[in-house]
Amino acid sequence: MTDGLEIERKFLVEQPQLDRLSIVRSADIVQTYLVSGEDGSQRRVRRISENGVITYKYTEKIFYTHVTRHEAEREITEEEYEKLLRERDTKLVPVVKTRYRFDHLGQMFELDIYPYSDRLAILELELRDAGQEIIFPDEVKVLKEVSDDHAYSNSALAVRGAFPADAYLCEAGETEN
């Protein structure tokens, strides 16, 4: 079980050529949001398929800021997963994505690619502290930071089932970075 403070920054990026990144792991993820907890926490379950092995996780998050949150996550059984799915928030669709983890200069990035876009992706990096400098690989074109833009959160993607319309304007260079 992981339980602690998480500092994370997120970026909208053009999908890079995967073979040009130092990918260390990849996983197919189905993320389903549950009805919020009594304390207002965000709850979700994940089905993760990595190298033919399927694992299940349950997570609760309490947000302090857009980049800082408390996250408690634990592995669960398939039976627990199926039971928790009955608490699914029916207003939301499951978020399906492939996550690629890659190292660049000692920074472990996570690149999420979604089936509804063959051009855009979300790049995340967990930080040691909020002031940590981020060095992006040349192979990744950052369109804009979306850490504090709720429209790019996974829970918002679960509402729409797609990136917000301004993501494609950003890609075309029609918005400020």
Secondary structure per residue as TSV (DSSP state, phi and psi in degrees):
chain	resnum	aa	ss	phi	psi
A	1	M	-	360.0	135.6
A	2	T	E	-106.1	142.8
A	3	D	E	-153.7	110.7
A	4	G	E	173.2	-176.6
A	5	L	E	-78.5	135.2
A	6	E	E	-122.8	129.1
A	7	I	E	-115.3	117.3
A	8	E	E	-138.1	139.8
A	9	R	E	-118.1	145.3
A	10	K	E	-127.5	146.3
A	11	F	E	-138.5	139.4
A	12	L	E	-82.6	127.5
A	13	V	E	-132.7	159.2
A	14	E	E	-74.3	142.1
A	15	Q	-	-61.2	119.8
A	16	P	-	-80.8	167.2
A	17	Q	-	-73.6	115.0
A	18	L	G	-61.1	-33.4
A	19	D	G	-71.2	-6.3
A	20	R	G	-97.7	-1.0
A	21	L	S	-104.2	154.8
A	22	S	-	-87.5	71.2
A	23	I	E	-72.1	128.8
A	24	V	E	-105.9	-23.7
A	25	R	E	-153.8	152.7
A	26	S	E	-144.3	150.4
A	27	A	E	-150.8	144.2
A	28	D	E	-92.8	129.2
A	29	I	E	-125.7	134.9
A	30	V	E	-117.0	116.4
A	31	Q	E	-113.0	119.8
A	32	T	E	-117.0	126.4
A	33	Y	E	-85.3	140.1
A	34	L	B	-103.5	167.8
A	35	V	-	-58.4	139.3
A	36	S	-	-57.1	151.8
A	37	G	-	-71.3	165.7
A	38	E	T	-60.2	-28.6
A	39	D	T	-87.6	7.7
A	40	G	S	84.5	4.8
A	41	S	-	-68.5	149.8
A	42	Q	E	-85.3	129.9
A	43	R	E	-120.9	141.0
A	44	R	E	-151.9	160.8
A	45	V	E	-124.0	151.4
A	46	R	E	-130.7	140.4
A	47	R	E	-109.5	119.4
A	48	I	E	-119.7	123.4
A	49	S	E	-112.1	115.6
A	50	E	E	-136.3	119.7
A	51	N	T	54.1	39.8
A	52	G	T	79.8	-0.1
A	53	V	E	-106.2	130.3
A	54	I	E	-105.1	128.8
A	55	T	E	-125.6	162.3
A	56	Y	E	-129.5	140.6
A	57	K	E	-134.9	147.3
A	58	Y	E	-117.6	133.6
A	59	T	E	-133.7	140.8
A	60	E	E	-123.6	134.5
A	61	K	E	-127.5	139.6
A	62	I	E	-120.4	123.0
A	63	F	E	-91.5	131.8
A	64	Y	S	-100.0	-46.6
A	65	T	S	-138.6	-178.3
A	66	H	S	-68.8	-23.9
A	67	V	S	-108.5	-10.6
A	68	T	E	-122.0	131.7
A	69	R	E	-153.4	160.6
A	70	H	E	-99.4	129.9
A	71	E	E	-129.5	129.2
A	72	A	E	-119.4	123.4
A	73	E	E	-134.6	141.1
A	74	R	E	-144.3	151.6
A	75	E	E	-76.3	142.4
A	76	I	E	-128.8	167.7
A	77	T	-	-82.5	165.6
A	78	E	H	-60.8	-37.4
A	79	E	H	-63.3	-44.9
A	80	E	H	-62.3	-41.0
A	81	Y	H	-58.2	-50.4
A	82	E	H	-61.2	-38.8
A	83	K	H	-66.9	-44.0
A	84	L	H	-66.3	-30.0
A	85	L	H	-59.1	-23.2
A	86	R	T	-68.1	-16.8
A	87	E	T	-96.7	13.9
A	88	R	B	-56.4	140.2
A	89	D	-	-77.8	107.6
A	90	T	T	-71.8	-8.8
A	91	K	T	-80.9	-9.3
A	92	L	S	-116.2	149.3
A	93	V	-	-98.9	149.2
A	94	P	-	-60.6	142.8
A	95	V	E	-92.9	120.0
A	96	V	E	-108.0	130.7
A	97	K	E	-156.9	161.1
A	98	T	E	-111.8	127.2
A	99	R	E	-106.2	127.5
A	100	Y	E	-113.4	127.2
A	101	R	E	-103.3	132.5
A	102	F	E	-143.3	151.8
A	103	D	E	-100.8	136.8
A	104	H	E	-140.9	111.0
A	105	L	T	53.9	42.6
A	106	G	T	80.4	3.8
A	107	Q	E	-102.7	128.9
A	108	M	E	-97.5	103.5
A	109	F	E	-88.7	153.0
A	110	E	E	-122.9	122.4
A	111	L	E	-109.2	117.0
A	112	D	E	-102.3	123.3
A	113	I	E	-113.4	130.1
A	114	Y	-	-109.0	148.3
A	115	P	T	-68.4	-15.8
A	116	Y	T	-90.3	3.2
A	117	S	-	-143.4	127.4
A	118	D	S	-100.0	6.9
A	119	R	S	-123.0	-29.0
A	120	L	E	-114.0	155.9
A	121	A	E	-152.4	169.7
A	122	I	E	-112.5	131.8
A	123	L	E	-112.4	129.0
A	124	E	E	-122.6	152.3
A	125	L	E	-145.6	124.5
A	126	E	E	-82.9	134.2
A	127	L	-	-106.5	153.4
A	128	R	S	-72.6	-38.3
A	129	D	S	-149.7	162.2
A	130	A	T	-63.6	-23.3
A	131	G	T	-92.9	4.8
A	132	Q	-	-60.7	133.9
A	133	E	-	-74.3	140.0
A	134	I	-	-110.4	128.6
A	135	I	-	-113.7	112.5
A	136	F	-	-85.6	145.5
A	137	P	-	-69.1	148.7
A	138	D	T	-59.2	-26.2
A	139	E	T	-74.1	-8.1
A	140	V	-	-111.7	121.5
A	141	K	-	-97.4	109.9
A	142	V	E	-81.8	125.5
A	143	L	E	-88.5	-42.4
A	144	K	E	-170.5	156.0
A	145	E	E	-79.4	136.7
A	146	V	-	-125.8	18.3
A	147	S	T	-54.8	-41.6
A	148	D	T	-106.5	22.9
A	149	D	-	-111.5	100.5
A	150	H	G	-56.5	-26.0
A	151	A	G	-60.1	-19.7
A	152	Y	G	-103.4	4.8
A	153	S	S	-72.0	155.2
A	154	N	H	-61.1	-35.3
A	155	S	H	-66.3	-34.9
A	156	A	H	-71.7	-36.3
A	157	L	H	-63.3	-31.4
A	158	A	H	-69.5	-24.1
A	159	V	H	-74.8	-46.2
A	160	R	H	-91.8	-29.7
A	161	G	S	71.8	20.8
A	162	A	S	-166.3	167.1
A	163	F	-	-68.6	155.1
A	164	P	-	-66.4	156.3
A	165	A	H	-58.4	-34.3
A	166	D	H	-67.8	-15.0
A	167	A	H	-61.6	-40.2
A	168	Y	H	-76.4	-29.0
A	169	L	H	-66.6	-41.2
A	170	C	H	-61.2	-43.0
A	171	E	H	-60.8	-36.3
A	172	A	T	-81.3	-1.4
A	173	G	T	80.3	21.0
A	174	E	-	-95.0	1.1
A	175	T	S	-128.7	165.7
A	176	E	-	-77.2	147.1
A	177	N	-	-85.6	360.0
